[in-house]
Amino acid sequence: MASIVIRNLDEGTKKLLALQAKRHGRSMEAEARELIEAGTRSHVPNVGLALLQAAQSVGGFDDLPIPAREDVARAADFE
């Protein structure tokens, strides 16, 4: 595994990282690693987030349009 050194990190940022790490029950190093890994993962669309954003754009879940079903339901074929 590779190691990096982060220079010139603002003291306030370091304190916030320490607080966040404590809330998550891990070291500052583990917290920084998780943040870097999460920030560099492939940006695959999050279905739940996409639904939430769609609902917010039309005024909430109550107004979320539900398309009419155009096919006929059928029993599952397990053979």
N, C-alpha and C positions, 0 to 999 in steps of 0.2 A: 504494500500500500504506500501511496505517496503522502508526503507531508508538505504543508505550506506554512509560511509565516505571514501574518497580516500586519503590516506596518501602518503607522499613523491612524489607528482606529481611535475615533473620538471617545473620550472617557465616558461621556453620557451613554453612548451606544454600548460600550462595554458593560456598564452598570445595568442597562436594560436587558442585555443578553444574559447577564448573571441572574436577574430576577426571573426571566422567562425560563431559563434552565432549571431554576429551583422549583418553579410551578410545575414543570414537567418531570421533576424528579431525576434529572440527569446533570452531568457536568457541563460546564460551558463549552468544552470541546465537543461533546456529543451533541449539544444543542446547535452549535455552529455547523457541525457536519450535517445534521438533519436539514437545516435551513439551506445549505449549499446544495445538497442532493435534491431536495424538493424543488429548488429553483432551477435546476438544470435537467430535470426529467422532461421527457417528451411531452409536449402540450396536447395530450389527447383530450378531446372535449369531454367534460364531465356532464353526463346526462342529467343528473339531479340539478346541477347549477344551471344548465341550459333551460330546464323546465321552470325553475324559479325565476330566471330572468325573463322568460316568455310571459309568465304570469304577471310579473311586475309591470311589463310593458303594456298590458291590457287592463291594468287596474286591480289585479289580484286573482286568486284562484277561482273565485265565484264567476268571473267573467271570462275565464279561459275557454276558448272555443274547442269543442269536441267534435271532430269530423264524424260524419255519418258513416256507418259501416256499410260497405258495398258488397261484401262477400257473405256467403252462408256458412254458419258455424258447422263444424263436423266433428265427429268423434276422433280421438287420437288413434293412430295405427301403430301398435307396439310390436308388430310382427316383423 
